[in-house]
Amino acid sequence: MAMMRRRVFLRLTAGTTGAALIGRVSAGSARGKAQVVIVGGGFAGSCCALEVRRLNPALDVTLVDPDERYVTCPMSNSALVGLRDLQSLGVSRRGLARAGVRYLRERATVIDPKRRRVRLAGGAELAYDRLVVAPGIRFLWGQPQGYDAAASLLMPHAWQAGAQTEILAAQLAAMDDGGVVAISVPVGPMRCPPGPFERASLIAAYLKQNKPRSKVLIFDGNNHFPKQDAFNDAWQTLYPGMIEWIPVVQDGAVIRVDPAAKILYTANAQHRVAVATIIPPQAPGLLAPQAGLASDHGWCPVKPDSFESQLIAGVHVIGDACIADPMPKAASAANAQARHCARAIVAALGGRETPAAQLSSVCYSMLARGLALSIHAEYREADGVIEQVTAAAGVPPVSREQEAVNADNWYQRIVRDSFGAASAALRN
């Protein structure tokens, strides 16, 4: 056991020169060099790490994430139907090293805000002067009834890109012509609100070309969805009669599933389908509630001027886990929050006033190969809340063809901005 602890210590210290480990005093007081630790390496966490280093290269920045390779959820619906290769959506952590950010392939398990330390699964601790938590989402299994991790192998959610994407793609390819594909949309806050409807569009495009007698049913726990009129218009033009949206008032909420029999149950009916993708309700990654960062509502309240937690001082929460309404839980919003959070941290550590928050988001949804639509919005912080300033105002209308070009350009930019490197598709 002693030998194992020593190996863990050596492995960590080899990649964390300058990062304060257990047994050392705070780097800020001992070295005159503040420590910023970031937990979570998705669009939010990785972008924040890079931006802190860009704004003040003198700061020690450490990013903790157990996954050495990250697969982006944006564009993963395109991978379902062969418009992109799933491997092309992977990004490595090499961009962090080039920017001077230390990357630890570890899992953070405990946050000690009094001692300002983060404990890692390997047993070591990191001291911090400022901590950023970007844990993403977790699924609330059991909703609908009968849907758990095992059931997701039969009715894949594909709401985290990777193995689930491959399972759903294989099921679509194996489905007989004339089969029904069901998409279940949960009620409540979720990652990428337009995503289910982009998925319906791209699956319909695939079916139209390969299995034209098939159909897509969208079972929705809500009565409205983003860009609804634009999606409906596109569906009527591109896929007449192939996509049916069933809102909750028309018995659209799925309350139980039988994964083996491929049956979805609503309050008044049962639906046997060929393929079902069940998107479960979501909540912040488990570290957030365990650390006391989540409110009774399940998500993490933050101060809009800095994204510092309202519950724990010195800890910031960004990305899908935080409450930043009316901003969506989307990659572009996470990127914008990360950049402002970095500015706020650098200002605070430098004894300066936090700059005003100017935030934005854009969500692109592919409708078919070479066709897309988008949602643009800008936000500002005012009187302790985030308010939306514009929604598509100032954005000139463009064709669906141009939107697809814009979507691809946006994806290239946000991957570079957030990870310091191009995705595999852009490197080839």
C-alpha positions as CSV (number, residue, x, y, z in Angstrom):
1,M,0.0,0.0,0.0
2,A,2.8,2.4,0.9
3,M,4.5,1.6,-2.5
4,M,1.2,2.3,-4.3
5,R,0.7,5.7,-2.6
6,R,4.3,6.6,-3.5
7,R,3.6,5.7,-7.2
8,V,0.5,7.8,-7.2
9,F,2.4,10.7,-5.7
10,L,5.2,10.4,-8.2
11,R,2.8,10.2,-11.1
12,L,1.0,13.3,-10.0
13,T,3.9,15.4,-9.1
14,A,5.7,14.5,-12.4
15,G,2.9,16.3,-14.3
16,T,2.2,19.1,-11.8
17,T,5.3,21.0,-11.1
18,G,4.2,24.2,-9.4
19,A,0.8,22.8,-8.5
20,A,0.3,22.7,-4.7
21,L,-0.2,19.2,-3.4
22,I,-1.1,17.9,0.1
23,G,1.5,18.9,2.7
24,R,2.4,22.1,1.0
25,V,1.1,25.6,2.0
26,S,-0.9,27.6,-0.4
27,A,1.1,28.5,-3.5
28,G,-0.2,32.0,-3.3
29,S,1.4,32.6,0.1
30,A,4.5,30.4,-0.3
31,R,5.5,31.3,-3.9
32,G,3.7,34.6,-4.6
33,K,2.0,32.8,-7.5
34,A,-1.7,32.1,-7.4
35,Q,-3.1,28.7,-8.2
36,V,-6.2,28.3,-10.4
37,V,-7.6,24.8,-10.5
38,I,-10.3,23.8,-13.0
39,V,-12.3,20.6,-12.7
40,G,-13.9,19.4,-15.9
41,G,-12.4,19.6,-19.4
42,G,-15.3,20.1,-21.7
43,F,-16.1,23.3,-23.7
44,A,-16.4,25.3,-20.5
45,G,-13.5,24.1,-18.4
46,S,-10.9,23.8,-21.1
47,C,-11.7,27.2,-22.6
48,C,-11.5,28.8,-19.1
49,A,-8.1,27.2,-18.5
50,L,-6.8,28.5,-21.8
51,E,-8.3,32.0,-21.3
52,V,-6.8,32.4,-17.8
53,R,-3.4,31.5,-19.1
54,R,-3.8,33.9,-22.0
55,L,-4.9,36.8,-19.8
56,N,-2.1,36.2,-17.2
57,P,0.6,33.7,-18.1
58,A,2.1,34.1,-14.6
59,L,-0.7,32.2,-13.0
60,D,-0.4,28.5,-12.4
61,V,-3.4,26.8,-14.1
62,T,-4.2,23.1,-13.6
63,L,-7.0,21.3,-15.4
64,V,-8.4,18.0,-13.9
65,D,-10.4,15.6,-16.1
66,P,-10.3,11.8,-16.3
67,D,-10.7,11.7,-20.1
68,E,-7.6,12.2,-22.1
69,R,-9.7,12.5,-25.3
70,Y,-12.9,14.5,-25.5
71,V,-15.6,13.8,-28.1
72,T,-17.7,16.9,-28.9
73,C,-21.5,16.7,-28.7
74,P,-21.9,19.4,-31.3
75,M,-22.0,17.8,-34.7
76,S,-22.6,14.3,-33.2
77,N,-26.1,14.1,-34.7
78,S,-24.4,14.4,-38.1
79,A,-22.2,11.4,-37.1
80,L,-25.4,9.3,-36.5
81,V,-26.3,9.4,-40.1
82,G,-22.9,9.3,-41.8
83,L,-22.5,13.0,-42.6
84,R,-19.4,13.1,-40.3
85,D,-17.1,10.4,-38.9
86,L,-17.4,10.1,-35.2
87,Q,-13.6,9.9,-34.8
88,S,-13.4,13.3,-36.4
89,L,-15.2,14.9,-33.4
90,G,-12.4,13.9,-31.0
91,V,-10.0,16.4,-29.5
92,S,-6.9,15.8,-27.4
93,R,-5.5,17.7,-24.4
94,R,-2.3,18.7,-26.3
95,G,-3.6,22.3,-26.8
96,L,-3.5,22.7,-23.0
97,A,0.2,21.9,-22.7
98,R,1.1,24.3,-25.5
99,A,-0.7,27.0,-23.6
100,G,1.1,26.2,-20.4
101,V,-1.8,24.6,-18.6
102,R,-1.1,21.4,-16.6
103,Y,-3.4,18.6,-17.4
104,L,-4.1,15.9,-14.8
105,R,-5.8,12.8,-16.0
106,E,-7.6,12.3,-12.7
107,R,-11.0,12.5,-11.2
108,A,-11.8,15.1,-8.6
109,T,-13.8,13.6,-5.7
110,V,-14.0,16.1,-2.9
111,I,-13.8,19.9,-2.6
112,D,-12.7,21.3,0.7
113,P,-13.6,25.1,0.5
114,K,-12.3,25.9,4.0
115,R,-8.8,24.6,3.2
116,R,-9.2,25.5,-0.4
117,R,-8.2,22.1,-1.6
118,V,-9.4,19.5,-4.1
119,R,-9.0,15.9,-3.4
120,L,-8.3,13.5,-6.4
121,A,-9.4,9.9,-6.8
122,G,-5.7,8.9,-6.6
123,G,-5.5,10.3,-3.1
124,A,-3.5,13.5,-3.7
125,E,-4.8,17.0,-3.1
126,L,-4.5,20.2,-5.0
127,A,-4.4,23.6,-3.3
128,Y,-6.2,26.5,-5.1
129,D,-6.7,30.2,-4.8
130,R,-9.6,30.0,-7.2
131,L,-11.4,26.9,-8.3
132,V,-13.6,26.5,-11.4
133,V,-16.0,23.6,-11.5
134,A,-17.3,22.6,-14.9
135,P,-18.8,19.1,-14.3
136,G,-21.2,19.0,-17.2
137,I,-24.4,16.9,-16.8
138,R,-25.4,13.6,-15.4
139,F,-28.5,11.6,-16.3
140,L,-31.4,11.1,-13.8
141,W,-31.8,7.4,-14.4
142,G,-35.3,5.9,-13.8
143,Q,-37.0,8.7,-15.7
144,P,-39.0,7.4,-17.5
145,Q,-39.7,4.3,-15.5
146,G,-37.6,1.4,-16.7
147,Y,-34.9,3.5,-18.2
148,D,-31.5,3.0,-16.7
149,A,-27.9,2.7,-17.8
150,A,-28.5,-0.9,-18.9
151,A,-31.6,0.1,-20.9
152,S,-29.6,2.8,-22.7
153,L,-27.7,0.0,-24.5
154,L,-31.1,-1.0,-26.1
155,M,-32.7,2.5,-26.3
156,P,-29.6,4.7,-26.6
157,H,-29.8,8.3,-25.5
158,A,-26.7,9.3,-27.5
159,W,-26.7,12.6,-25.5
160,Q,-23.0,12.1,-24.7
161,A,-21.1,11.6,-27.9
162,G,-19.1,8.4,-28.3
163,A,-20.2,4.8,-27.7
164,Q,-23.9,5.8,-27.5
165,T,-23.7,7.5,-30.8
166,E,-22.3,4.3,-32.4
167,I,-25.1,2.2,-30.9
168,L,-27.8,4.4,-32.2
169,A,-26.2,4.7,-35.6
170,A,-26.0,0.9,-35.8
171,Q,-29.6,0.5,-34.9
172,L,-30.7,3.0,-37.6
173,A,-28.6,1.1,-40.2
174,A,-30.1,-2.3,-39.2
175,M,-33.7,-1.1,-39.1
176,D,-36.1,-2.4,-41.7
177,D,-37.7,0.0,-44.1
178,G,-41.1,1.0,-42.8
179,G,-39.9,1.1,-39.2
180,V,-40.7,3.8,-36.7
181,V,-38.0,5.8,-34.9
182,A,-39.0,7.4,-31.6
183,I,-37.3,10.3,-29.9
184,S,-38.3,11.0,-26.3
185,V,-37.6,14.6,-25.0
186,P,-37.6,15.2,-21.3
187,V,-39.2,18.1,-19.4
188,G,-37.0,20.5,-17.6
189,P,-33.6,22.1,-18.3
190,M,-31.4,20.0,-20.6
191,R,-28.2,20.2,-22.7
192,C,-28.7,21.5,-26.2
193,P,-32.5,22.2,-26.2
194,P,-32.7,22.2,-30.1
195,G,-30.7,19.0,-30.3
196,P,-33.7,16.5,-30.4
197,F,-35.2,18.3,-33.3
198,E,-32.0,18.5,-35.2
199,R,-31.7,14.7,-34.6
200,A,-35.2,14.2,-35.9
201,S,-34.3,16.2,-39.1
202,L,-31.1,14.3,-39.8
203,I,-32.7,10.9,-39.1
204,A,-35.5,11.8,-41.5
205,A,-33.0,12.8,-44.1
206,Y,-31.3,9.4,-43.7
207,L,-34.6,7.5,-43.8
208,K,-35.8,9.5,-46.9
209,Q,-32.8,8.3,-48.8
210,N,-32.4,4.8,-47.5
211,K,-35.7,3.7,-45.9
212,P,-38.4,6.0,-47.3
213,R,-41.4,4.2,-45.9
214,S,-40.2,4.9,-42.3
215,K,-41.2,7.6,-39.9
216,V,-40.0,9.6,-36.9
217,L,-42.1,10.3,-33.9
218,I,-41.0,12.9,-31.3
219,F,-42.6,12.3,-27.9
220,D,-42.1,15.6,-26.1
221,G,-42.7,16.3,-22.4
222,N,-43.1,20.0,-23.3
223,N,-45.6,22.0,-25.3
224,H,-43.0,24.1,-27.3
225,F,-39.5,23.7,-28.6
226,P,-36.8,26.2,-29.8
227,K,-37.2,27.5,-33.3
228,Q,-40.4,25.5,-33.7
229,D,-41.8,27.4,-36.6
230,A,-38.6,27.2,-38.6
231,F,-38.2,23.4,-37.9
232,N,-41.9,22.8,-38.9
233,D,-41.4,24.8,-42.1
234,A,-38.3,22.8,-43.0
235,W,-40.0,19.5,-42.2
236,Q,-43.0,20.2,-44.4
237,T,-40.7,21.1,-47.2
238,L,-38.0,18.4,-46.9
239,Y,-39.8,15.5,-45.1
240,P,-43.6,15.8,-45.7
241,G,-45.4,13.2,-43.5
242,M,-42.2,11.7,-42.1
243,I,-41.9,13.6,-38.8
244,E,-44.6,13.8,-36.2
245,W,-44.2,15.9,-33.1
246,I,-46.4,14.9,-30.1
247,P,-46.5,17.5,-27.3
248,V,-47.4,16.7,-23.7
249,V,-50.9,18.0,-24.2
250,Q,-51.4,15.4,-26.9
251,D,-50.1,12.6,-24.7
252,G,-46.5,13.1,-25.7
253,A,-44.8,12.5,-22.3
254,V,-43.2,9.0,-22.1
255,I,-43.7,7.7,-18.6
256,R,-42.4,4.1,-18.9
257,V,-40.4,2.1,-21.3
258,D,-39.9,-1.6,-22.1
259,P,-36.4,-1.6,-23.7
260,A,-36.4,-5.3,-24.7
261,A,-39.8,-5.1,-26.4
262,K,-39.1,-1.6,-27.8
263,I,-42.3,-0.2,-26.3
264,L,-42.9,3.3,-25.1
265,Y,-45.8,4.0,-22.7
266,T,-47.5,7.4,-22.4
267,A,-50.4,8.1,-20.0
268,N,-53.0,6.8,-22.5
269,A,-51.3,4.6,-25.0
270,Q,-48.4,2.3,-25.8
271,H,-46.2,2.6,-28.9
272,R,-44.1,-0.3,-30.3
273,V,-41.2,1.1,-32.4
274,A,-38.2,-0.2,-34.3
275,V,-35.7,2.2,-32.8
276,A,-36.0,4.5,-29.7
277,T,-33.7,7.1,-28.5
278,I,-34.6,8.1,-25.0
279,I,-33.1,11.4,-23.7
280,P,-33.4,11.3,-19.9
281,P,-33.8,14.3,-17.6
282,Q,-30.5,15.9,-16.5
283,A,-28.8,17.4,-13.6
284,P,-25.2,18.7,-12.9
285,G,-22.3,16.3,-12.7
286,L,-22.3,14.5,-9.4
287,L,-19.3,16.5,-7.9
288,A,-21.5,19.7,-7.9
289,P,-24.2,18.5,-5.5
290,Q,-21.7,16.5,-3.4
291,A,-19.7,19.7,-2.9
292,G,-22.8,21.7,-1.9
293,L,-22.7,23.8,-5.1
294,A,-26.3,22.8,-6.2
295,S,-29.5,24.4,-4.9
296,D,-32.7,22.6,-4.0
297,H,-33.7,22.9,-7.7
298,G,-30.7,20.7,-8.6
299,W,-28.6,23.2,-10.6
300,C,-25.9,25.5,-9.4
301,P,-26.7,29.2,-8.7
302,V,-23.9,31.6,-9.6
303,K,-23.3,35.4,-9.4
304,P,-23.8,36.6,-13.0
305,D,-21.0,39.1,-12.9
306,S,-18.3,36.4,-12.2
307,F,-19.9,33.0,-12.2
308,E,-18.7,32.6,-8.7
309,S,-21.0,30.2,-6.7
310,Q,-23.7,31.8,-4.6
311,L,-23.2,29.0,-2.1
312,I,-19.4,28.7,-1.8
313,A,-16.9,31.6,-2.0
314,G,-13.9,31.2,-4.2
315,V,-15.5,28.5,-6.4
316,H,-16.9,29.3,-9.8
317,V,-19.3,27.1,-11.8
318,I,-19.6,27.3,-15.5
319,G,-21.2,25.4,-18.4
320,D,-24.2,23.2,-18.4
321,A,-24.2,22.8,-14.6
322,C,-24.8,26.5,-13.7
323,I,-28.0,28.5,-13.6
324,A,-27.5,31.2,-16.2
325,D,-31.0,31.6,-17.5
326,P,-31.9,32.7,-20.1
327,M,-28.7,31.4,-21.6
328,P,-29.1,27.8,-23.0
329,K,-27.1,24.9,-21.9
330,A,-25.0,24.8,-25.1
331,A,-21.3,24.7,-26.1
332,S,-21.4,28.3,-27.3
333,A,-22.9,29.5,-24.0
334,A,-20.3,27.4,-22.1
335,N,-17.5,29.1,-24.1
336,A,-18.9,32.6,-23.4
337,Q,-19.2,31.9,-19.7
338,A,-15.7,30.4,-19.5
339,R,-14.2,33.5,-21.1
340,H,-16.0,35.9,-18.7
341,C,-15.2,33.7,-15.7
342,A,-11.6,33.8,-16.6
343,R,-11.6,37.6,-16.9
344,A,-13.3,37.8,-13.5
345,I,-10.8,35.4,-11.9
346,V,-7.8,37.2,-13.3
347,A,-9.2,40.6,-12.2
348,A,-9.9,39.3,-8.7
349,L,-6.5,37.8,-8.2
350,G,-5.0,41.0,-9.5
351,G,-7.0,43.2,-7.1
352,R,-9.0,44.8,-10.0
353,E,-12.7,45.3,-10.5
354,T,-14.5,42.6,-12.5
355,P,-15.3,43.7,-16.0
356,A,-18.9,43.9,-17.2
357,A,-20.3,40.6,-18.5
358,Q,-21.0,40.6,-22.3
359,L,-22.2,37.2,-23.2
360,S,-23.6,35.5,-26.3
361,S,-24.7,32.1,-27.7
362,V,-25.4,30.6,-31.1
363,C,-27.0,27.2,-31.7
364,Y,-26.8,25.7,-35.2
365,S,-29.1,22.8,-36.1
366,M,-28.4,20.7,-39.2
367,L,-31.6,19.9,-41.3
368,A,-29.9,17.8,-43.9
369,R,-26.6,17.6,-45.7
370,G,-25.8,21.3,-46.6
371,L,-28.8,22.7,-44.9
372,A,-29.1,24.3,-41.4
373,L,-30.8,26.9,-39.2
374,S,-29.5,28.8,-36.2
375,I,-30.5,30.7,-33.0
376,H,-28.5,33.7,-32.0
377,A,-28.7,35.7,-28.8
378,E,-26.7,38.2,-26.7
379,Y,-26.9,38.8,-23.0
380,R,-25.6,41.1,-20.3
381,E,-25.5,41.2,-16.5
382,A,-27.8,43.8,-14.9
383,D,-28.8,44.2,-11.3
384,G,-27.6,40.7,-10.4
385,V,-29.3,38.8,-13.2
386,I,-28.5,37.8,-16.7
387,E,-30.9,39.3,-19.2
388,Q,-31.2,38.7,-22.9
389,V,-30.4,41.8,-25.0
390,T,-31.2,40.4,-28.5
391,A,-32.6,37.3,-30.1
392,A,-31.4,37.2,-33.7
393,A,-31.5,41.0,-33.8
394,G,-28.8,42.3,-36.0
395,V,-28.2,38.9,-37.6
396,P,-29.2,39.2,-41.3
397,P,-31.3,36.4,-42.6
398,V,-29.4,33.9,-44.7
399,S,-30.2,30.8,-46.7
400,R,-30.3,27.4,-45.2
401,E,-27.3,26.6,-47.4
402,Q,-25.3,29.5,-46.0
403,E,-26.3,28.5,-42.5
404,A,-24.7,25.1,-43.0
405,V,-21.5,26.8,-44.1
406,N,-21.7,29.0,-41.0
407,A,-22.3,26.0,-38.8
408,D,-19.1,24.3,-40.0
409,N,-17.1,27.5,-39.6
410,W,-18.5,28.0,-36.1
411,Y,-17.6,24.4,-35.2
412,Q,-14.0,24.9,-36.3
413,R,-13.7,28.1,-34.4
414,I,-15.2,26.9,-31.1
415,V,-13.1,23.8,-31.0
416,R,-10.0,25.8,-31.5
417,D,-11.1,28.4,-29.0
418,S,-12.1,25.9,-26.4
419,F,-9.4,23.3,-26.7
420,G,-6.5,25.1,-28.3
421,A,-6.4,22.6,-31.2
422,A,-8.5,21.5,-34.1
423,S,-10.6,18.4,-34.0
424,A,-9.4,15.4,-35.8
425,A,-11.5,16.3,-38.8
426,L,-9.9,19.7,-39.2
427,R,-6.4,18.2,-38.8
428,N,-6.9,15.8,-41.7
